[in-house]
Amino acid sequence: MAVRHDIELLWFADCPNHDLARELLREVVAELAPESVIRDIDATDPGAAERHRFPGSPTIRVDGVDVQPDFEDPTDFTPRCRLYPTDQGLSRIPLRAWIEAALR
């Protein structure tokens, strides 16, 4: 039986990186958790950003947990682009391996 996850993709309108993240997320979900539904959340409005504790665009959460392994929740939820620290430097989207690990 396939596992079904609660998946969120949070973004804001001025960020050029969320389309690439959406494409990667759809690929990984199709492979590992096809029963799961991705909730696309526009956090452009500061009120929505605050409600969703939005750390920047794009953000991917699986079952309420950010896919970045060492993620620390910021206290500032201003809509903005997000960069991810990796061994290869900063990335504009989460690593595929992080999404895979979150879905396993």
N, C-alpha and C positions, 0 to 999 in steps of 0.2 A: 504494500500500500504506500502510495506517495505521501510525503509529509507536506502539509500545507502551512505556509508561513504568512504572517502579517508583514508586508513589505511596504515601506514608504520611500518615495523619492521626493525630497523637498528641494525647492529651487526658488529663485526670484528672477523676474523678467529681464533684467539687464545683464545677467550672467551668461556668457557665451558657452559655458561648459556643461550645462545640464542636458543638452541634447545628446552629447557624446556619452554622458553617464547613463542616460535613459537607454540608449542603444546597447551598451555593455550590460546593463542590468537585465534587459529583456533576453539577451543571449544566454546569460548564466542561469536565469530563472527557468527558461525553456529547457535547458539541459538538466538541471538539478532539482527543480521544484515546480514542475509545470502546473500543478494544481493551485499554486499560489497566485494571488492577485496583487498587482502593484498599484498602490494608491499614489496618485500624482498630486502633490500638494504645492500650490503656489503660495509662497510665503513673502510675496512682494509687499503686501500691506504690513506695516510695522505691528499692528495688532495681531495679525495671523502669525507673524514671526515670533512674537512673544508667547502666544498660546501654544505654539508647537516647539518652543525652546530651540529655535532655529539657529544653528551655529555657522551657517553659511551655505552657499550654493556651489555645487550640488551636495546634498547630504542623503545618504542611504542608511535606512534603519531596517533591521530584520528583527521581528518580534520585539520592537521597542528599543533595540540596542544598536548603537552606531556601529557600522562595519569596521571603522578604524580601530585596530586592536588596542592602542594606548590612548584612546579618546578621553579627554577631560572636558566635561560640560562647562562652557563659558558662562559668564553671567551677563554677557552682552549679546542680545539677539537681533541686532540691527541687520537688515537685509544687506548682504554683501557676498562677493565670491569667496570661496574657500580653497585653500591649498593644503595638500596632504604631504606630510614629511615621509619620504621613503628612503631606502638605502641608495637609490639612484638620484636623489635630490627631490625637489618639490614637484608634485603632480597636481594637475588641474582636476582630476577625478580619482575616486578610490581605486585601489589596485584590484584587479580581477580576483587574485588569490584571497583577498579579504572578503569579498562577496561570497566566493565559494565556501570559505571557512564558516561564514555566518549561516549559510544554508545547509551545512552538514551537521 
